[in-house]
Amino acid sequence: MRKVLPILLAIAIAAPALADVTVSVSDAGSETAQIALAIDGGAVVRGVALKVTITGAELAAIADVTDVMAAFNAYIDYYYSNPGFFGGLADETALPGTGAHALADPDAAGVLATLPANTFVISLGALDNSGNQGGVTAGGLLCKIKLSNFAGTSAQVCIEPDALRGGIVGDNLGTVSATACADIAVGVLPCRERLTAAEKVDYDAYVAAGKDPSCWCWQFQCHGDVDNATETALKYRIYNADIAAIVANWKAKITTANPCADIDHAAETALKYRVYNADIAKVVANWKKKDSALTSCPGYVAP
């Protein structure tokens, strides 16, 4: 294993060169960015160092970088920061090694030290099974990056060659394109995550009592629609079944109440009744109303 580290260092400090390589970033769904590598002609890629910048979200954990291309089996900066790591490996065939990762510091040699992060480097090299410098000639998915803590309905992920580490290096080089950005959309969040902080506390209390309060995100539940259905041929949204549910749960507390009958998502009086005056008042106010006369509740997301 002694010969491995010098080779890795050679990859890391190699002069950047142009190559028949295109690196792109796109939205993979589920709040995830995917980075793809395309290799044309006879280009051989031996090392990749991509700076990633996230605006409007964060990388929360090392485990959120997944599906790293297996052909890049050397995580250069991890080995730099953990020089004794090789002692735990049987031989080069065990690379990259359990626990190793490709996240590097954008400002200095070594692993990314602080998370969550908005800026980091994906640092990869290729070795053959003898510990000699290897090469990647076929493109594909380079990695996926799961985003967290969105500030809005989308975030932007940008990639560029990392000048500190030489960007993309290899042989038989022609042209390179490795600077790109993509907007990553927020998927539909679970009902609980669409509620206010106070509602989340009560949501959790209902769940702890064995109830399912996800009805709080129905389109018209906050107006008194307890059963998520219209009634009669006239399609009244708030009608007999809803008032019956209010009566059946009258003065019920969180341990016994049907959360769908808890129209205002709040307790009333010092006794903490979940179904009480404010709830029946909403049903009365919206009695016999149809969908066209009601607005969507705050937690509702159209399918």
C-alpha positions in Angstrom: 0.0 0.0 0.0 3.0 2.4 0.4 3.0 3.2 -3.3 -0.6 4.3 -3.3 -0.3 7.6 -1.5 2.4 9.1 -3.8 0.2 8.2 -6.8 -2.8 9.8 -5.3 -0.8 13.0 -4.5 0.4 13.0 -8.1 -3.2 12.9 -9.3 -4.1 15.7 -6.9 -1.4 18.1 -8.0 -1.4 17.4 -11.7 -1.7 20.4 -13.9 -5.2 21.0 -15.1 -5.8 20.1 -18.7 -8.6 20.1 -21.2 -10.3 16.8 -22.0 -13.1 15.3 -24.0 -15.3 15.4 -21.0 -18.6 17.0 -20.1 -19.8 17.2 -16.5 -23.5 18.2 -16.0 -25.9 18.7 -13.1 -29.6 18.1 -13.1 -32.7 17.6 -10.9 -33.1 13.9 -10.1 -36.3 14.5 -8.0 -36.8 14.0 -4.3 -34.7 17.2 -3.5 -31.7 15.5 -5.1 -29.1 16.8 -7.6 -27.4 14.4 -9.9 -24.0 15.0 -11.5 -23.2 13.1 -14.7 -19.9 12.5 -16.5 -19.7 12.1 -20.3 -16.5 11.0 -21.9 -16.0 11.2 -25.7 -13.4 9.7 -28.0 -10.2 8.3 -26.5 -10.1 10.5 -23.4 -9.0 8.9 -20.2 -10.1 10.6 -17.0 -7.8 9.9 -14.0 -8.9 12.4 -11.5 -12.0 14.6 -10.9 -12.2 17.6 -8.5 -15.5 19.5 -8.7 -16.4 22.4 -6.6 -20.1 22.4 -5.7 -22.0 25.5 -4.6 -25.5 25.3 -3.2 -27.7 28.4 -3.0 -31.0 28.2 -1.1 -30.4 24.8 0.6 -27.6 22.8 2.3 -25.8 19.5 2.2 -26.6 18.2 5.7 -24.6 15.0 6.0 -21.8 13.0 4.4 -24.3 10.2 3.8 -26.3 12.6 1.5 -23.7 12.2 -1.2 -24.5 8.8 -2.8 -24.1 6.7 -5.9 -20.5 7.8 -6.4 -19.2 6.2 -9.7 -17.4 3.0 -8.7 -14.6 3.5 -11.3 -13.3 6.4 -9.2 -12.2 4.2 -6.3 -9.8 6.6 -4.6 -11.0 9.4 -2.3 -7.9 11.5 -2.4 -8.6 14.1 0.3 -9.9 11.5 2.8 -6.6 9.6 2.5 -4.7 12.9 2.9 -6.6 13.6 6.2 -6.4 10.0 7.4 -2.8 8.8 6.6 -3.2 5.7 8.7 -6.3 4.6 6.8 -4.5 2.3 4.5 -3.2 0.2 7.4 -6.8 -1.2 7.8 -7.0 -2.3 4.1 -5.9 -5.7 2.9 -4.7 -4.4 -0.4 -5.6 -2.0 -3.2 -8.7 -4.1 -4.2 -10.3 -2.9 -0.9 -10.3 0.8 -2.0 -12.0 3.1 -1.4 -12.5 1.5 2.0 -15.3 1.4 4.5 -16.0 4.9 5.9 -14.0 6.8 3.3 -15.9 9.6 1.4 -15.3 12.0 -1.4 -16.2 15.3 0.3 -13.3 17.7 0.4 -12.6 21.2 1.9 -13.1 23.9 -0.8 -10.3 26.0 0.6 -7.5 23.5 1.6 -6.3 20.0 1.2 -8.2 17.5 3.2 -11.8 16.4 4.0 -14.7 18.7 4.5 -14.7 19.4 8.2 -18.0 21.3 8.8 -21.6 20.3 8.0 -24.1 21.5 7.0 -22.3 23.1 4.1 -23.2 25.2 1.0 -19.8 24.8 -0.7 -17.6 21.7 -0.9 -15.6 19.7 -3.4 -16.1 16.2 -4.8 -12.6 14.8 -5.0 -12.0 11.5 -6.8 -9.2 9.5 -8.3 -8.8 6.2 -10.1 -6.4 3.4 -9.2 -6.1 0.0 -10.7 -6.0 -3.2 -8.6 -2.2 -3.0 -8.4 -2.2 0.4 -6.9 -1.1 2.0 -10.1 -2.7 5.0 -11.6 -5.9 4.0 -13.3 -8.2 5.7 -15.8 -11.9 6.0 -16.5 -13.0 5.9 -20.2 -16.8 5.4 -19.8 -19.2 8.0 -18.6 -22.3 7.8 -16.5 -23.7 9.0 -13.1 -20.8 10.6 -11.1 -22.8 11.0 -7.9 -26.1 12.2 -6.3 -26.4 15.0 -3.7 -29.5 15.1 -1.5 -30.3 18.6 -0.4 -31.8 19.7 3.0 -33.1 22.8 4.7 -34.5 24.6 1.6 -35.1 28.3 2.0 -37.9 28.3 -0.6 -39.5 26.1 -3.2 -36.2 25.4 -5.0 -32.4 25.7 -4.7 -29.6 26.1 -7.2 -26.7 23.7 -7.4 -23.7 24.9 -9.5 -20.5 22.9 -10.3 -17.1 24.0 -11.6 -13.6 22.6 -11.8 -11.8 23.0 -8.5 -8.7 24.9 -9.4 -7.0 24.0 -6.1 -6.9 20.3 -7.1 -6.5 20.6 -10.8 -10.2 20.1 -11.9 -10.4 17.2 -14.3 -7.1 15.6 -15.3 -6.3 12.7 -17.7 -4.8 11.7 -21.0 -5.7 12.1 -24.7 -7.3 15.4 -23.9 -9.2 17.7 -26.2 -12.0 19.9 -24.7 -13.7 20.0 -21.3 -17.0 21.4 -20.1 -17.5 21.2 -16.4 -19.3 24.4 -15.4 -23.0 24.2 -15.0 -26.0 25.0 -12.8 -29.4 23.4 -12.2 -32.5 24.3 -10.1 -33.5 21.6 -7.7 -37.2 21.7 -6.7 -38.6 20.9 -3.4 -40.9 17.8 -3.5 -44.2 17.6 -1.8 -43.4 17.7 1.9 -45.2 15.3 4.3 -48.2 16.9 5.9 -46.5 17.6 9.3 -43.8 19.6 7.6 -46.4 21.9 6.0 -47.8 23.0 9.4 -47.0 25.8 11.8 -44.6 25.1 14.7 -47.6 25.0 17.1 -49.5 22.7 14.9 -46.5 20.3 14.7 -46.5 20.0 18.5 -50.2 18.9 18.5 -49.7 16.8 15.4 -47.0 14.8 17.3 -49.3 14.5 20.3 -52.0 13.0 18.2 -49.6 10.5 16.6 -48.4 9.6 20.1 -52.0 8.9 21.0 -52.3 6.5 18.0 -54.2 8.9 15.8 -53.5 10.0 12.2 -53.8 13.8 11.9 -52.6 14.0 8.2 -56.2 15.0 7.4 -55.1 18.5 8.6 -53.7 18.8 5.1 -56.9 18.0 3.3 -58.0 20.8 1.0 -61.0 22.0 3.1 -60.5 20.4 6.5 -59.7 23.8 8.1 -63.2 25.0 7.0 -65.1 22.1 8.7 -64.7 19.2 6.2 -64.3 16.3 8.6 -64.8 13.5 6.0 -63.0 14.9 2.9 -66.2 14.3 0.9 -69.1 16.2 -0.6 -72.7 15.3 0.3 -76.0 15.1 -1.6 -76.5 15.6 -5.3 -75.8 19.3 -4.7 -72.3 18.4 -3.5 -72.2 20.3 -0.2 -68.7 20.2 1.2 -69.7 21.1 4.7 -72.9 19.2 5.7 -74.5 16.5 7.9 -71.6 14.1 8.2 -69.3 16.9 9.3 -71.6 18.2 12.0 -72.2 14.7 13.1 -68.5 14.2 13.6 -68.3 17.4 15.6 -71.1 16.2 17.9 -69.5 12.8 18.3 -66.2 14.3 19.4 -67.6 17.2 21.4 -65.3 18.2 24.3 -62.9 15.3 23.4 -59.3 15.7 24.4 -56.3 14.9 22.3 -56.1 11.3 23.6 -59.6 10.5 22.4 -60.6 13.0 19.7 -60.8 12.4 16.0 -58.1 14.8 14.7 -60.1 15.5 11.6 -62.9 17.0 13.8 -60.3 19.3 15.3 -61.0 22.0 12.8 -58.9 24.8 14.2 -56.0 22.5 15.2 -56.0 24.0 18.7 -57.2 23.3 22.2 -59.8 25.4 24.0 -60.4 26.3 27.6 -58.2 25.3 30.5 -59.5 21.7 30.1 -57.9 21.6 26.6 -61.0 20.4 24.6 -59.9 19.7 21.0 -63.4 19.8 19.6 -65.3 22.7 21.0 -66.8 26.1 20.2 -64.3 27.3 17.6 -64.7 24.1 15.6 -68.5 24.1 15.5 -68.4 27.8 14.7 -66.5 27.0 11.5 -68.9 24.3 10.5 -71.8 26.7 11.0 -70.1 29.5 9.1 -69.5 27.2 6.1 -72.7 25.2 6.2 -73.8 23.9 2.8 -70.9 25.6 1.1 -69.6 24.0 -2.1 -65.9 23.8 -3.2 -66.2 26.9 -5.3 -67.0 29.0 -2.2 -64.1 27.8 -0.2 -60.3 28.5 -0.3 -57.7 25.8 0.0 -56.3 25.3 3.6 -52.7 26.4 4.2 -51.3 22.9 4.5 -52.9 21.6 1.3 -50.8 20.9 -1.8 -52.7 20.2 -5.1 -51.8 16.8 -6.6 
